[in-house]
Amino acid sequence: MRGAFLLWLCLGVVGSGCHREVAPGPSSRTEVLVGRTLPLLASPALRLTVAGKLGTRTVPVVLDVARPLSMVSQECFEGGIPPPEGTVRAPEIAGGFRAWPVVPLPALTVGGASVPLRTAGVSGEKPCSVTLGSDVLEPYALTVDPLRREVTFTASRSREAYVAETSASDAAREVHRVELSREPVGDWPLLAARVAQGESELTGPFVLSTREPFSRIALGPAEAQGLQPLETAANLPPRTFAVDSVDVAEGVGVRPLVVEAAGRWDSPSSLGRLGPDVWGRFTATLDAKGGVLVLRRPRVLASEASASRGTEALGPDNVESVGRMQGSSPDSGIASGGGASSKGARPDGLSTPAPGPVAALEDTHDAAPAVSSPGPAATPSEVSREVSSPSGAPSSRLTPRQRCADAHGVFSEEACYGLHVRREPDGTVSVVGAVFRDLPEGGRVHLEPVGAEGQRLEPGCAVGLSFPATSRGLTTQHRLPWPSLAQSLPACHAALTQAKDFRLSLYEEARQPECPTACAFVTETATRRTVCECQPTPLGEGVAAPSRKKTSREPPPEERELEPEDPR
């Protein structure tokens, strides 16, 4: 840790003397989590939260590389919080400082390892949770696999070590290395990013955030550069921006995206924060101490123009089955995926932008090219075939067919879809789906439920995952069936409870009409009624991203945990 982080000022006194909790240096710290891979708690949006135990109580543990001080919510203490040992004043990423009472903690274990955290600040969050800040996470590099929904802890390494690693050629994946700097007061990681909306751009340093799923942009600087927030009813303060793209290097980012608008962002060193809605489109290694963010995704190749296919069968060879709960293993899974980006400009706005000088953003002298050397040539049938749309009519539109690299570097359209299935601790089954190519019209993946003996089930209900129009790399996770389905479609809920595994079955261009964002859907065959469980957005649970040219309605209350820096 830098010395700036240790400039906490003691404001409170308990008993005699003044207590100041100071993070020990890396040499005195036991790196108990090195080498451990932990599943993230199931959630539609990507959140860096794992299971832990505080004393004898099971608690969610949030990994927050941008918070200097580890925190615990007062709801974690059944008999009330213990007497504070003192008060610390810590910097906030939005600017300024804030005082926190510090209390002793029971033993904390994460992944079966005892975490050396004796005290923590007390947050006002309502649900019980423990937040591990940089005082604990500083010695580690975190590698997040969004498809498997896992985080792996390794020891922090030097920037030179990452340069050597990422310079090696990889036939299957693009590798992008983004340099991180450190905020001079709070010591949290910063990276350069460019936010574009029409002809307006906001470029500068952003906080690399792992706590919340949504990115946030400072309202004042964004409006000063010409970015327009979405309007709200009753002249309420702006809450969101609908932007065309957020990039951390040329063509490396997300497009389009709805981000939060931060009315209170007084930091002189940053313009907002970048969350998992941006870097979570990649398999990401975050090493704040080493000063590096490494982003990996499958290579892509655009084929020649071919008939746009309304439906596409995904055979069993496209993905290994993972939900076979063999023996006593509580977790099993597979991953299959790829990525896509078309060559040159496209009217849907999802393609990689034309090359241009972005010196503040790029670190491309050692990065792998966005498109690798051609894989196996497309067969004539792949180029020219026409497949019936869902209505039965053949599609006549010609679009470039994008192919994605599998783990062996072989390109195919089927490698653009991924599925991971695992058994959750409560006995339910969750699925994570991914589409690693651009989706100009959205898309939906149909799933086939499988029983305990590996047999295909006929539940009388269609089940699948729906994706909105977006750029490559979006993932979503859902329990199948999810709890509220028991009220809306009880027969489907009962039938899907018997499923122990799910397999990829069919892909269709175009999202499920009833599902506005990345969602799981279940359609009852007899009634054709469809029910969705969708990812939250900055506008609310499952609210579609509106066009920035249209006036949006007043956003509903956010159904996500309150950030410590935003108390109410």
N, C-alpha and C positions, 0 to 999 in steps of 0.2 A: 504494500500500500504506500501511496505517496504521503509525504508529511502533511499535505494540505488536509487530508482526511482526518488527521488527528487534532485538528483545531476546534474540537468541540469545547464549548464553554459550560461549566457547571452552574446551574441556576438554582438547584434545590439541595437542601441538606437534610439528611435523616440521621437522627442520633447525633453523634459528634463527628465533625469533619465533613469534607466534601468528597463525593464519589464521582469518578469519571471513568466510564467503561471505554477502554482503548483496545483496538484490535491488535493482537500480537503479530509480530513479523512472520513472514512465511517460514523462516527457519525454525521457529518454535511451534509451528502448527502441525498437527497430525493430519495428513491428507487421507482421511479414512474412506472417502468415496471414490478414490482413483480406481479405475477398472470396473466400476459397477454400471450396469445398464438397468434403468428403472422404467416401468411403464408409466406414462402420464395418465392421470385420472380421465375417465371417459368424458368427452365434451364435444358438441358439434364443432365449435371453434377451437383452434389450437391454443391451448393454455399450458404454460410450464408449471404444472401442479402435480405433485407426487404424493403418495400416501406416507405417513409417518406416525410415530407414537410419541406423545408428550406425557411422560409418566406411563400410565396404563391406558390412556385415552387415545384412540385413533383420530388423527387430525389431518386435514389437507396441508401440505407444505408447499408454499409458492416460492419459486426460484426467481429472484429479482436482482439482476446484476447491476441495476442502476440505483439501488437503495443502499446508502452507506451503512445503515443500522438495521440489524435484524429486528423483527417485530413479532408480537403476539397479541391477538385480540383478547379483550377482557372476557369474552364469552367462553374462552378455554378453561377458565377457572370456576369450577362449580361452586365453591364456597366463597367466591369473591376473590378479587386480585390480592396477592400478598402485599405487605407494606413496601412501598418503593424504597429502593436503596439510594435514590438520587434522581437527578434530572439531567438530560443531555440536550444540547442544542445542535441540531444536525441540519445540513443544507438540503434544500428541496430542488428537484430537477426543474421545476417551473420558475425557480428564482426565490431568493430569500432563505431564511432559516426558520426552523420550527422546533419547539421544545417538546420533549417526550419524557414521561416518567419511566424509569428503568426498574424492572422487578426481577427477582431471581426466578429461574425456570426449573421445573422437574427435568429429569433426564430425557433428552430428545434423541430418538433413533429414526434413521431414514434408510430404507433398504437393508435393514438388519444391522446397520453400522451406527455406533454412538457418535453423534455430532457434538463437538466440543463447544457448546453454546451455554454458558452459565447464566447470562442475563439477557434481557431483550427489552426494547421499548414497547409500551402498551398503546395499541391503536384503538380507535373507536369503532372498528368494524363490527357489524352485528353478528355474522356467522363466525364460528370458531375457525381460526386459521393461524398458521405460523408462517412468517415470511423470512426466508434466508436472504440476507443482503450480502454486499460485497465483503463485509467483515468475516463471513464464512466462505463465500464462493470465490474469493480472489485467487486462491492457488489453483483453481480448476479451469479447464477448457470444457465447455458443454457442447456436445454434438447432438442435435435434435433431428430425428428422423420423423417427418410429418406423416408418412404413410403408415409406419409401424407404431406411431405415437409413443416413441421412446426417447429418453435422454441418456446419454452415456457420459460419464465423468472421466476425464483423463487429466494428467498433470499439465499445467500451463507450459508452453514452450516459447522459445524465442521466435522473433519474426523471421530470422534467417532460416530456421528450421521449416517454417511454413513456405518460404520462398522455394527452398529445395524440393519440398514435397509437391507443391502445386505446379512446378515447372515440368514435371514428368508428364509424358503424353498419356492420355486415357482414351481408349477407343470407344468407350461406352458413355462417358459423361463429360459435359462441360465443367470446367472448374474455374471459378472466379475468386480472386483474392482481393478483399477490400480492406484498406488500411483504417485502423481505428486510432483516434487520439484520445486524450484524457482531459476531462473538464478540470480547470485549474483549482477550483475550490472543492467541489464534491467528489472529484476523481472518478466519475462514472464515464463509460465509453461514449465517444462521439464518432459519427461518420458523416461524410458528405452525401447529400441526396438532392435530386432535382424533382420538383413537383410542377407538373404542367397542366394548364387548363386553357384550352384554346391557344391564343397567342401569348398568354401570360405564363411566366415561369417564376418559381421561387427556388433558389439554389443556395445551399449553405449547410451548416452543421446541424445534425439532429442527434438526440439521445438514442442509443440503441437500447430498446426496452424489451423486457421479457415478461413483465407482470400481466399487462392487459392485452387482449387480442387485437385491439384497434390502435391504429396510428393516430397521432394528434398533431395539428398544425396551429401555431400561434396566429391568432386572428389578425392582430395589427399588422405584422410584417406581410402576411398573405394578402390582405386587402391593399396594402401599399404597393404591391407588385401587380395589382389588377385582378387577383383571384376573387371570384364572387361566391359567397356562401349561399347555401340553400335558404330560402326564406322560410319563416315560421309564422304561424297565426298570431294575431293579437300583438304584433310588433315585439315579440319576444327576442332576446338576444340570439344571434346565429348559433346553431349547434353543430352544423356539419358543412363540409365542402364535398361536392361531387367533382373529382378531378379526372383528367384524361389519363394521367400516368404518374407513377412514383418510381424513379430509377435511382439505383446506387452506383451504376456504371452504365455505359452506353448500351441500351437494350436489355439491361438486367434489372428487372423490377416487376411491377404489376400495372395492368391497364384494363379497364378503368377501375376506380376505387372510390368509395365513400369514406372519408376520414372525419374525425372529430375536430371541431373548432374550439380552440382554447382561448377564451376571452381573457383569462388571467394567466399570462405567461410572461413573467418579468425577467427571465433569464437573459443576461447579456451575451451568453456564450452559445445559445442554441435557438433553433426555430421551432422546436417541437420534439416529438418522439416518433421513432419507427418501431412498430410492433410486429408480431407474428403474421399479421395480414400482408406484410411485405416480405420479410426474410423467411417466413414459414412456407413460401412457395418452393423452397429449396431444402435439400438436406444441408443444414447449416452447422458450422463449428464456430462458436463464439468464444474467443479468448481475449478477455478484456485486458488482462495483465500482459499478454503477448502482443497486444495491439493489432489483432487480425480477426476478420470475419471471413470465413471461407464458405462459399456457396457452390453447391454441386447439384446438377440436374442432368437427366439423360440428354444425349445429343439428338438432333432432329434432322430430317431430310424432307424437303418438299418434292413430291413426285410431279410429273407432268399433269396437266389438266385432265380430269376424269369426271365421270358422272358422279354427282353428289349422291351419296347413298342415304336413303331415309332410315334404313335399318341395317344392322351389321351383326351377324352371329359371332359370338365369342365362344369358341370350343374349349373343351377341357384342357387342351395343351397350352392355352394362353395363360393359365395361372395355376399354380399348385394349390391344392386345397389345404386350408390351414386350421379349420375349426374342429379337427378331429381330436377330441379330448382323450388322448391315449394315456393310460396309466393314471398317475396322480398329478400330472403337470397341470397347473392352473392356467397356463397361458401358452397358446400356440399360434403361429401366424406365418403368412407368406407375403411377399411383396413382388409385384410385377408392375413395371411402369416404363414410361418414356417421356419424351417431351416433343414440342413442335413449335416452330415459328416459320412463317412463310418468308420467301425471299422478296424483298422490295416492299413497297407500300401497298396497303390494302384498304378498301373503303370502310371495313369494319373497325379500323383503328386498333386492332389487336396485334398487328405484326410489329416486328422490330423496327424502330424508327431508322430513317436514313442516317448513315454515319455522319458525324460532325464533331468538331472540336469541343470536348467537355473536359478540359484538363483538370478541373477541380474534382471531377468525379471518377476518372478512369484510373485503373491500374491494370492495363491490358497488355503490357509488354511481356508478361509471363502467363497470361490467361489463355486457356484453350479457346480456339475459335468457336463461334456459335453453331456452326454447321460443320460436321466432320466430313472427311472424304466419303464419297458415295459408297453405300453398302450394296447389297445384291440388287441388280436391276429389276425394275418392276416388270412383271409379265404382261403380255397384251391384255389378258383378262383383267388384271388389276387396273390397267389404265383406262379401259374402255367399257367395263361392265356397268350395267344399270341395274339397280336394285329397287324393288317396290318401296314406296313410302308407307307409313303406317296406315294410310287410307286405302292402300292397294294399288294406287296409280304410280307408274314409274316416274322417277325424278329425271328432269331433263337439264337441270342446271349443271354447268361445268365449273368445278372449283379445284384448286390444287389439293391433291390428297397428301396429307402429311404423314410421314412415317417416323417412328421413334425407335431408338436403340434399346435393346434389352441388355441384360447384364453381360452378355458376351459380345456386344457391339454389333449385333445383327439387327437390321432395320426392318420393321413391319408396322402395319397400322394397329395390329392387336396389342403391341407393346406400349401403346399410348394409354392403356387403361390399367389401373392397379386396384387390388383388393387385399385387405388384411383383416382377418377375423380372429378374435381372441375371446377366451372365457374370462369374464370379470370376477372379482372376488366374491360378489354376491350370487354367483351362479348364472347370471344372465350372459348373453352373447352380444358383443358389440362388433360392428363392421366399420372399417375405414375405406372409403373409396377415393380414388384420385384419377384425374384426367390430365395427362402431361402434354397436352397440345392446346393450341388456341381454340377457343369455342366462340366463333362469331355469332352463332345463333343459340348457344347453350347446348345442352345434351343431357341424355338420361341413360343410366346403366341399369338393366334389369338383372335381378339376382334370382338364383335358384336355391330354395331352401333344401337342406339335406338333413336326414335323421341321424340317430345315434349309430346306426349300423351302416351308414354311408349311402342309404337309399334315398332317392329323390322323393320329396314330399309333394303332395297335391293339396295345398291348404285351401283352395278356393279363393285365393287372394293373390294378386300380383304385387311384388315388392321390388323396390329399386331405389336408386339414388339419382337425384336431379341436380343439374348444375346450371347456373345462369351464364349469360354471355360474358366471357372473361378471358384473360390470357392464361397461359399454361401454368400448371402446378397446383391448382386448387384442390384441397382435400376436405373431407367432411366425415365426422364420426357419429354413429348413432347406435343405441341399443335396439336390437330387434327381437321382440317388439318393445317399443318404449312404453312407459307406464300408462300415460293418458290414453293410449289406444284402447285400453280395456273399457273405457267409457264410450268412445266414439265408434269403434268397430269391434265389439266384444268377440264375435266369432273369429275374426282374423287374429285378434290378440291371442285367443286360446290356441288356434292352429299354429301360429308362429312360435309359440312357447315351446313347441315340440322340436323345433329346429335346433340342431347342434352345430351346424355349419352352413355357409352360404357360398355359392359359386357364381362366377360371372356367366351370364347367359346371353344377353343381347344388348347392343348399343344402338341408340337412335339419336339423330341430329335433331335438336330442339328440346327445350326443357319441358318438364311437366307443367301444364298450364296452372294448376292449383298451387304450385310451389314457387314462390318468388325469389328465393335465394338458394344456396346450397342446402339441400334437404334430403331426408329419407321420405319415401312415399309408400303407401299401401292402398291398393285399389281392390275393393270387394267385387268379385267377378259377377255375382248375381245382380247387384244394384248399381254397379259402375261408380259407386261413391269412392272418392279418393280423399285420404287424410294425410297430411304432411307434418313432419317435425323438421324445423328449419334452423339454420344457424342464426344467431343474433347479428345485428349490424349496429352501427352507431345510431341508427334511426329507431331501433327497437328490435324485439324478437321477430325474426323472419320478415322484416319489412324490406321490400324491394328497393334497390338503388334507383332513385328517380333521375330523370334528366335534369341537368342543371339549368335548362332553359324553361323549366316548368316550376311553378310555385308548389312547394311541398306543404303538407299539413303539419300541424304542431306535433313534434315527435312525442311518443308515449314515454312514460318513465322508464329509465334503463333498468333492465333486469339482470344486472351484473354486480359483482361485489364492489363496494365503494373503495376507491383508492385512498391510501393514507394521506396523500397530498390534497385531497378534495373532501375535507370533512363537511358534514352537514349537521 
